[in-house]
Amino acid sequence: MRKLTDIQPGTSVILKEVLGGKRLQTRLIGHGLLEGRAFLVLERLGQGGPVLVEIEGSKLAIGRGIAEKILVQPEEGLAGLFG
């Protein structure tokens, strides 16, 4: 598993774990980010900036501090699910 901040743009990933409390997990679930869900990393916006992702057709900017707490696994062969 790798931190979301370490993933290259254009990579499809599966959310594996959130290293945070219930409040953070609930907040991410509200945006559709829950364990086992696939999403696409679109951009890393500047050094120390947010990570832009696309999940279920919606774009979401995730602040660097929160992105550091999201562990993902890159998945090959998922590119057809996005677009």
C-alpha positions in Angstrom: 0.0 0.0 0.0 1.1 3.6 -0.7 0.0 7.0 0.4 -2.3 8.8 -2.0 0.3 11.6 -2.2 2.8 9.1 -3.7 0.6 8.1 -6.6 1.3 9.5 -10.1 -1.5 11.3 -12.0 -3.4 9.1 -14.3 -3.3 6.1 -12.0 -6.4 4.1 -11.0 -6.3 3.1 -7.4 -8.3 1.2 -4.8 -8.8 2.8 -1.3 -7.4 0.3 1.2 -7.2 2.2 4.5 -7.7 5.6 6.1 -5.3 6.4 8.9 -7.6 8.7 10.8 -10.4 8.8 13.3 -14.1 8.3 12.8 -14.6 11.9 11.9 -12.2 11.8 9.0 -13.5 8.5 7.8 -17.1 9.7 7.9 -16.1 12.9 6.0 -14.5 10.8 3.2 -17.4 8.4 3.0 -19.6 11.4 2.5 -17.6 12.1 -0.6 -17.8 8.5 -1.8 -14.3 7.5 -0.7 -14.6 4.2 1.2 -12.5 1.1 1.5 -12.6 -1.0 -1.6 -13.8 1.8 -3.9 -11.8 2.5 -7.1 -11.0 6.0 -8.1 -8.6 7.9 -10.5 -5.8 10.2 -9.4 -6.0 13.2 -11.8 -3.4 15.7 -10.5 -1.1 16.6 -7.7 -1.5 20.4 -7.5 1.8 21.9 -6.7 4.3 21.0 -3.9 2.3 20.7 -0.7 -1.0 21.3 -2.5 -4.1 19.1 -2.8 -4.5 15.9 -4.8 -7.3 16.0 -7.4 -9.2 12.7 -7.8 -12.2 11.6 -9.8 -14.7 9.2 -8.2 -17.9 8.1 -9.8 -17.8 11.0 -12.3 -17.2 13.7 -9.7 -13.9 15.6 -9.1 -12.7 16.1 -5.6 -9.6 18.0 -4.3 -8.2 16.3 -1.2 -5.8 18.4 1.0 -2.3 17.2 1.3 -2.6 16.4 5.0 -5.6 14.2 4.5 -4.1 12.6 1.3 -1.1 11.6 3.5 -3.6 9.5 5.6 -5.2 7.7 2.7 -3.5 4.4 1.8 -4.2 3.0 -1.7 -3.2 0.2 -4.0 -2.6 1.0 -7.6 -4.8 -1.2 -9.9 -4.0 -2.0 -13.5 -6.8 -2.6 -15.9 -9.2 -0.2 -14.3 -8.8 2.7 -16.8 -11.9 1.6 -18.7 -14.0 2.4 -15.6 -13.2 6.0 -15.8 -13.8 8.6 -18.5 
